[in-house]
C-alpha cells in the first residue's frame, strides 16, 4: 500500500507547504462556490428579499465550512479524516422548497434537523442498507435528483419566478448563452477552462445580462453600500423552528438516499486516499456518515441550506493526486471566513435568474446521466424494468398532475409528494416485492 501511496502528490495525512495548501484549497473552494447557486435559487423560488438571500447564503456557507472541517479533521468519534468537503446538497432542494411553501423557513429548518438525525441514526448500519438500495436503485435516485430540478431550472432560464410572469426574449437569450458557454467549455476546454467551465459560464452570462438588461447592473449598485465585513443579519424567519410529521416520510427517504450518496463519496475518497487498500474499512466510513448527518442537522439549526458531501471535490482530489485532508480543513475555514463579507454574499444574491437556470440545467445533465449510467451498468432484467418503470410513472406524475394529488386522500398525499422521494420510496418497496421469490428460495433451502 505504501508503494501505491508514493504516486500521490500529498497523502491523506500529509500537510502540504502553506502556498500549496492555500492554492489547492482555493481550487476546492471554487467548486464549493458552485453549490451556492442552490440557496440563491431557493430564495428566488420563495420570492425572498435580498437581505434574506444574503443571510441565507452566509449561513449556508458557514454550515458547509463547518461540515468540511468536521468531516476531514477527524474528531474522536466523528469524521472520516478524508478529503471530502461539504456543499449545499441538491438532494434536499425540492423537499426543502415544499416545506418552505407549507410552513415557511421554520418548518424547513425543523425537517432538515430531523433528516440529519436520521442520517446519524442509520450511519452504523448504512452498509447493510445497500441490500435495500441496490446499485440500480441508487442510480435511479441520482438520476431523479437531476429530474426533480427540471421545473425550476427551465423556469429560471426563462427568467420566470411565477406562472403569470412575463417572459422577456433577453432573459431567454442570456440563459441559452450561459448554458452554451458552460457546455462548450466543458467539451472543448482543457485544464483550468474545463475544470471551471461552470464558473466561466456564470461569469460571462452575468456580464451579458448586465449589458443587455440594465436592471441587472442596477441591482449590483447596492453591493457597494454594504459593509466590507459584518455578521449575518438574523431576520424573523430565523427565530423559529417547527415540525410537521406529515413530511416525516419524504424527508426520511431523502435522508437515507443522501446517506447512500455520501456512503459512495466516502468510499471513493477512501479508495483514492488509500490506493493499496484491498478491502473497504467501514470504521472511517461510519464516522464520516455521522459527520454528514451532524452537518445536515447543523444546517437546520443555523437556518442554512442542507449540506452534503461533494462528489466533484472528491473527483478533483483523485484527478490531481492531492488527497491531503488538511486541504479540506483549510477550505472549510476559508469558506466560513468568506461568509462574513456582505459585499460578496449580496453580489451572489443578485446573479441573474436565467444564468442560475443555466447552471442548474448544466448540473442536472450530469446528475441524470450519471444516474442512468449507474442504473444500466449491471445486467438488466424484467424485474428491474417494472421497478424502475412503475416508480417513474407514479413519481413523475406528482409533477405532471399536482392538482390530482391535491384532491387525493390524505394517505396518498403523504407518500405522493414530489418526484424524487415518491420514485425512491416506490422503487424500494417494489424491489422487495418483486424479489420475494428469491427470499422464499433461501427459506426453502
NUVOLUM-90173 format. One record per residue (C-alpha): residue number from 1; x negated, z negated, y negated. Coordinates in pm, whole numbers. Last residue first. Layout:
pos X Z Y
NUM X Z Y
...
***
This chain:
pos X Z Y
445 3314 -133 2423
444 3681 -149 2340
443 3606 -318 2005
442 3349 -53 1910
441 3595 226 1987
440 3864 40 1794
439 3645 38 1481
438 3559 407 1515
437 3931 490 1540
436 3993 280 1227
435 3779 526 1030
434 4066 693 844
433 4198 355 729
432 3862 224 602
431 3784 544 413
430 4138 546 275
429 4096 200 122
428 3754 271 -34
427 3863 611 -167
426 4184 468 -312
425 3993 198 -503
424 3736 443 -638
423 3994 701 -747
422 4201 435 -925
421 3896 275 -1088
420 3769 607 -1234
419 4092 796 -1308
418 4262 512 -1504
417 4541 260 -1449
416 4704 333 -1114
415 4650 -2 -943
414 4838 -238 -1173
413 5083 32 -1282
412 5198 72 -922
411 5281 -299 -893
410 5460 -289 -1231
409 5700 -21 -1111
408 5647 327 -1263
407 5770 426 -1610
406 5423 407 -1771
405 5291 578 -1459
404 5490 892 -1539
403 5396 882 -1908
402 5026 882 -1816
401 5064 1205 -1617
400 4738 1405 -1642
399 4507 1104 -1685
398 4667 892 -1412
397 4698 1211 -1204
396 4320 1223 -1184
395 4317 922 -952
394 4613 1045 -746
393 4468 1384 -662
392 4107 1264 -664
391 4173 991 -408
390 4371 1232 -190
389 4088 1486 -191
388 3798 1244 -147
387 3944 1058 150
386 4105 1377 282
385 3784 1579 283
384 3579 1283 406
383 3796 1257 715
382 3776 1633 773
381 3397 1609 790
380 3085 1675 581
379 2724 1624 689
378 2532 1441 419
377 2401 1576 87
376 2758 1652 -17
375 2852 1335 -201
374 2509 1278 -356
373 2508 1629 -500
372 2860 1576 -633
371 2758 1250 -802
370 2454 1406 -965
369 2671 1697 -1079
368 2932 1476 -1244
367 2680 1237 -1400
366 2456 1516 -1531
365 2746 1704 -1687
364 2879 1381 -1839
363 2553 1328 -2029
362 2582 1667 -2202
361 2957 1629 -2259
360 2898 1284 -2407
359 2621 1410 -2637
358 2844 1697 -2753
357 3120 1451 -2836
356 2872 1244 -3035
355 2783 1551 -3240
354 3152 1634 -3293
353 3214 1272 -3413
352 2949 1286 -3683
351 2690 1001 -3662
350 2811 750 -3918
349 2768 432 -3711
348 2405 528 -3648
347 2336 511 -4020
346 2505 172 -4038
345 2288 46 -3750
344 1964 168 -3911
343 2044 37 -4258
342 2162 -287 -4103
341 1818 -375 -3956
340 1880 -677 -3733
339 1941 -469 -3419
338 1586 -331 -3447
337 1449 -673 -3348
336 1656 -675 -3028
335 1530 -329 -2930
334 1172 -439 -2999
333 1206 -735 -2760
332 1371 -523 -2491
331 1105 -252 -2517
330 833 -517 -2483
329 997 -657 -2168
328 1046 -307 -2025
327 681 -230 -2091
326 590 -562 -1929
325 739 -433 -1605
324 444 -198 -1569
323 561 121 -1398
322 357 392 -1572
321 345 674 -1316
320 482 904 -1590
319 754 1061 -1371
318 845 736 -1199
317 871 540 -1522
316 1085 813 -1677
315 1315 808 -1373
314 1360 432 -1405
313 1444 484 -1771
312 1694 757 -1686
311 1867 543 -1421
310 1933 265 -1672
309 2062 -73 -1555
308 2399 -167 -1702
307 2545 -305 -2022
306 2900 -381 -2136
305 2939 -310 -2508
304 2897 -606 -2739
303 3103 -916 -2814
302 2833 -1180 -2753
301 3020 -1343 -2465
300 3135 -1011 -2321
299 2786 -863 -2336
298 2650 -1188 -2193
297 2871 -1134 -1886
296 2720 -787 -1836
295 2368 -927 -1876
294 2444 -1200 -1620
293 2570 -940 -1374
292 2255 -729 -1414
291 2033 -1036 -1380
290 2210 -1134 -1058
289 2164 -775 -940
288 1791 -800 -1008
287 1765 -1127 -817
286 1930 -958 -519
285 1696 -659 -546
284 1396 -892 -578
283 1493 -1056 -244
282 1609 -733 -77
281 1261 -604 9
280 1305 -245 127
279 1090 -139 421
278 781 82 423
277 628 -37 96
276 337 189 2
275 496 318 -317
274 556 -35 -453
273 657 26 -815
272 808 370 -745
271 1009 242 -448
270 1106 -83 -614
269 1241 101 -919
268 1439 331 -688
267 1582 31 -502
266 1665 -124 -838
265 1846 191 -952
264 2040 213 -625
263 2152 -151 -643
262 2232 -94 -1012
261 2478 178 -909
260 2615 -44 -634
259 2661 -328 -878
258 2840 -98 -1121
257 3079 11 -847
256 3148 -353 -761
255 3208 -438 -1128
254 3422 -124 -1166
253 3645 -238 -880
252 3666 -590 -1023
251 3758 -446 -1364
250 4044 -246 -1213
249 4160 -548 -1006
248 4152 -800 -1291
247 4347 -591 -1543
246 4681 -758 -1472
245 4496 -1091 -1484
244 4473 -1060 -1862
243 4204 -1263 -2038
242 4127 -1363 -2398
241 3812 -1426 -2602
240 3835 -1499 -2974
239 3613 -1501 -3284
238 3466 -1152 -3250
237 3763 -958 -3390
236 3766 -1183 -3698
235 3434 -1043 -3825
234 3082 -1154 -3730
233 2847 -980 -3972
232 2524 -903 -3786
231 2213 -1078 -3930
230 2033 -900 -4209
229 1726 -689 -4286
228 1699 -384 -4514
227 2018 -479 -4692
226 2293 -217 -4715
225 2339 -4 -5026
224 2107 264 -4893
223 2337 316 -4595
222 2643 359 -4816
221 2532 712 -4912
220 2545 813 -4546
219 2920 879 -4566
218 2857 1126 -4849
217 2647 1338 -4613
216 2925 1361 -4357
215 3162 1438 -4646
214 2954 1744 -4731
213 3066 1936 -4419
212 2836 2233 -4351
211 2502 2087 -4464
210 2565 1729 -4345
209 2704 1860 -4015
208 2400 2085 -3965
207 2170 1784 -4006
206 2377 1579 -3761
205 2362 1862 -3506
204 1985 1885 -3553
203 1936 1511 -3498
202 2185 1483 -3210
201 2039 1786 -3034
200 1685 1651 -3073
199 1796 1313 -2937
198 1950 1480 -2632
197 1648 1703 -2570
196 1413 1404 -2573
195 1236 1462 -2242
194 1264 1839 -2264
193 1112 1852 -2612
192 849 1590 -2523
191 713 1790 -2231
190 871 2131 -2195
189 1188 2288 -2328
188 1365 2580 -2164
187 1650 2409 -1976
186 1660 2072 -2154
185 1606 2220 -2500
184 1870 2482 -2416
183 2125 2215 -2314
182 2070 1981 -2608
181 2062 2263 -2865
180 2374 2421 -2712
179 2563 2090 -2726
178 2477 2036 -3092
177 2582 2392 -3182
176 2912 2355 -2996
175 2992 2027 -3172
174 2897 2157 -3516
173 3102 2474 -3462
172 3404 2265 -3357
171 3369 2045 -3664
170 3345 2349 -3894
169 3660 2502 -3745
168 3854 2195 -3851
167 4122 2048 -3625
166 4399 1846 -3789
165 4475 1506 -3638
164 4808 1466 -3454
163 4654 1358 -3122
162 4426 1100 -3281
161 4048 1088 -3325
160 3981 1462 -3334
159 3647 1610 -3438
158 3685 1897 -3192
157 3376 1772 -3010
156 3535 1426 -3016
155 3847 1545 -2834
154 3624 1705 -2568
153 3428 1382 -2521
152 3735 1154 -2523
151 3921 1347 -2255
150 3620 1429 -2039
149 3498 1067 -2025
148 3657 990 -1686
147 3502 1299 -1527
146 3149 1173 -1588
145 3214 830 -1436
144 3414 1011 -1168
143 3099 1188 -1049
142 2921 853 -1006
141 3221 714 -816
140 3232 1019 -586
139 2861 981 -515
138 2918 614 -424
137 3197 738 -197
136 2964 991 -31
135 2691 734 23
134 2911 480 199
133 3084 210 -7
132 3238 -29 246
131 2926 -11 463
130 2714 -33 148
129 2893 -362 84
128 2644 -532 316
127 2360 -462 71
126 2574 -619 -200
125 2597 -953 -20
124 2381 -1180 -240
123 2481 -992 -560
122 2857 -1022 -492
121 2902 -1334 -703
120 2680 -1210 -988
119 2870 -883 -1014
118 3199 -1075 -1015
117 3069 -1293 -1299
116 2982 -982 -1499
115 3328 -834 -1440
114 3489 -1160 -1556
113 3282 -1155 -1875
112 3377 -789 -1931
111 3745 -886 -1893
110 3717 -1155 -2158
109 3532 -936 -2406
108 3783 -651 -2376
107 4066 -900 -2422
106 3913 -1039 -2743
105 3839 -684 -2870
104 4208 -587 -2876
103 4473 -675 -2622
102 4612 -351 -2481
101 4407 -91 -2670
100 4091 -299 -2629
99 4153 -338 -2256
98 4202 36 -2214
97 3890 105 -2418
96 3690 -132 -2199
95 3834 46 -1895
94 3706 385 -2017
93 3362 267 -2122
92 3279 37 -1832
91 3097 299 -1624
90 2924 435 -1935
89 2691 132 -1941
88 2518 37 -2265
87 2151 16 -2166
86 1942 -223 -1960
85 1578 -167 -1871
84 1440 -136 -1514
83 1063 -185 -1498
82 1059 -428 -1206
81 1039 -808 -1200
80 1378 -817 -1020
79 1539 -1082 -1242
78 1689 -1419 -1154
77 1591 -1731 -965
76 1252 -1829 -1110
75 1272 -1597 -1417
74 1148 -1241 -1380
73 1013 -1074 -1694
72 1180 -746 -1594
71 1552 -814 -1559
70 1569 -1096 -1813
69 1384 -885 -2073
68 1594 -573 -2018
67 1915 -777 -2028
66 1812 -941 -2354
65 1743 -600 -2509
64 2074 -458 -2389
63 2252 -770 -2523
62 2085 -741 -2864
61 2156 -367 -2882
60 2524 -422 -2803
59 2544 -691 -3072
58 2389 -457 -3329
57 2614 -163 -3234
56 2928 -379 -3254
55 2817 -514 -3593
54 2766 -160 -3727
53 3100 -46 -3584
52 3285 -346 -3728
51 3146 -276 -4075
50 3221 97 -4046
49 3582 11 -3969
48 3737 64 -3627
47 3968 352 -3535
46 3993 233 -3174
45 3837 560 -3049
44 3577 553 -3327
43 3456 210 -3218
42 3416 327 -2858
41 3235 639 -2976
40 2982 426 -3164
39 2959 179 -2874
38 2880 475 -2644
37 2640 661 -2877
36 2409 361 -2845
35 2328 495 -2498
34 2083 746 -2649
33 1894 458 -2810
32 1783 338 -2466
31 1604 669 -2410
30 1422 628 -2741
29 1341 268 -2648
28 1184 385 -2321
27 948 618 -2504
26 873 349 -2763
25 778 106 -2485
24 516 353 -2363
23 376 378 -2714
22 376 0 -2764
21 216 -86 -2428
20 -39 194 -2464
19 -149 57 -2803
18 -145 -306 -2673
17 -353 -244 -2358
16 -131 -227 -2048
15 -25 -549 -1871
14 -37 -498 -1493
13 239 -649 -1280
12 416 -321 -1191
11 104 -108 -1177
10 -28 94 -1472
9 -146 452 -1421
8 -15 455 -1064
7 -205 655 -802
6 -402 341 -714
5 -72 196 -591
4 -93 418 -282
3 -428 270 -193
2 -286 -80 -239
1 0 0 0
***
